[in-house]
Amino acid sequence: MADTDPKADLQFSLQDARDALLRKLDGLSEYEVRRPLTPTATNLLGLVKHLIGCEARYFGDTFGRPFGEPLPWLEGDAAEEPNADMWATAEESRGDLVRLYERVCAHSDATIAALALEDRGRVPHWPDDRAEVSLHRVLVHMLAETHRHAGHADIVRELVDGAAGTGNGGDDTAPGDRGWWESYRRRVEDAAREAQGRE
């Protein structure tokens, strides 16, 4: 078995999650990428906007390497609004936010390249007893954060138009047609009702 580079492995997985998230916007209208489809208003473009701030804070501010572009929803009075980073205003275009996400990710990648896994930083918004962190800890945190939100995007995209899977040509969903999926869903629903009846 070949040796691997732990930092490169973590960064590869982080990039995979970033790419998976952005693929969920492909082929959708401005309304569809913004449409709130859960009771808490989760939407595809809002997930991207949220992760822009996460990348800037964790790989920028934490290590004294500020991103350098304004993120208005995280500044001044806007930062006091709950969930200001979880949805895009009508004035914030998809293209602008996607390009901003790509730039902040490039900034994060430069931080990752410049530091060793054991190099230390401080997360300003974490409690003092755990605010001091290593690059390794931040990479693991952002890997989990990004994959978590990419999973949210999987579900939201399926609710928008039925598209499922990573969209990268892999075999990550069953190869059924619409009829197969409807039958499968009925089977799962029937099992749930039967289990309920056994309580």
HUKAHU-V946632 format. One record per helix or strand of 2 or more residues. SS is the DSSP state (helix for helix, strand for strand). FROM is the first residue (numbers start at 1). LEN is the number of residues. If there is no record, write none. Layout:
ss->SS from->FROM len->LEN
ss->SS from->FROM len->LEN
//
This chain:
ss->helix from->6 len->18
ss->helix from->30 len->5
ss->helix from->44 len->20
ss->helix from->72 len->3
ss->helix from->76 len->5
ss->helix from->84 len->3
ss->helix from->94 len->21
ss->strand from->120 len->3
ss->helix from->128 len->3
ss->strand from->132 len->3
ss->helix from->135 len->27
ss->helix from->178 len->20
//
